[in-house]
Amino acid sequence: MQNSGSLFPAFLTEHHCHPQVMAYYFKQWQGFNMPFHRHDAVEIMYTIQGYCDIEIQTLNTQTESVSLKKGEFIIMDANVSHRLIVDEAAPCRMLNVEFRFTQQKGVFPSIHQLAAEDKLLASLLEVKTPYLVLRDPDEVYHIMKSLVLELDKAAAKSETMVQLLIAQLLIRIARLRQEAASGGMAQSEWYVKQSMDYLHQNYDRDIQVKDIAGAVNLHPGYLQRIFKSLTGQTLMAYLTVIRMEKAKMLLLETDVPISEICDYIGVGSRQYFHMLFKDYTDLTPTEYRKSMDTSKWEYPEKS
């Protein structure tokens, strides 16, 4: 069966279907010239290390060539004729996942239902090209890796987890496509986003500007300048906001002793934590917890 020229089959927007993984594997290629072939499943080919070329035969019998380097991937619809070429002198390690769509089973939302709630996913399903090439900031790779590890559990695997991961994978690809279509992020924006991600993942530790700069491979002074320019805040001010919001959540939703909360948010001194919190909320941690405890039991008056 010939490919229709679209990235996904049209029935996904009309019927309730679930993705089903047919094949998945890590593979180190070197000096390899694959013959042209087709799959009856959507395929994602992700370049983990090195680089490779993918040749694709389109509907008008022309051959298009795509080069993939580390951190890039191609997603192709079923029945797209293609082949992989890897140079002898430059090995390439890849992760491949192939999946097709079957009629809905179980209670997990179908691709059609998910697309109805996510406009970027809906847009991805309507792409009118048989393949798409995108650069990944590691997010797609981590989802794909989690997916294959779950599938490898065999009898112990959770079908719900598999469906969740594939849904997450497709939504992430849809977001990357949108970013690429809008010109992507400027380099400075990318560094700021990476810095924010680092702070959100490490706020419980003792962090200095040099640590953040080291994580994103930038000079501390330059990172400070672009972060302040794009966010209106210094790195440390942004970190303080994260820590205070986490403290508010811990005070409101948990019974963690106030004396220990500073350790949960990376503020070593209890006195310094109290000063920061009072400055941020106009309340001491004790006053905040008491006020929130009171509000939990307040009910609106009946009219």
Secondary structure by P-SEA (a helix, b strand, c coil): ccccccccccccccbbbbbbbcccbbbbbcccccccccccbbbbbbbccccbbbbbbccccbbbbbbbcccccccccccccbbbbbbccbbbbbbbbbbbbcccccccccaaaaaaacaaaaaaaacccccccccccaaaaaaaaaaaaaaaccccccaaaaaaaaaaaaaaaaaaaaaaaaccccaaaaaaaaaaaaaaacccccccaaaaaaaacccaaaaaaaaaaaccccaaaaaaaaaaaaaaaaaccccccccccccccccccaaaaaaaaaaaccccaaaaaaaaaaaaacccccc
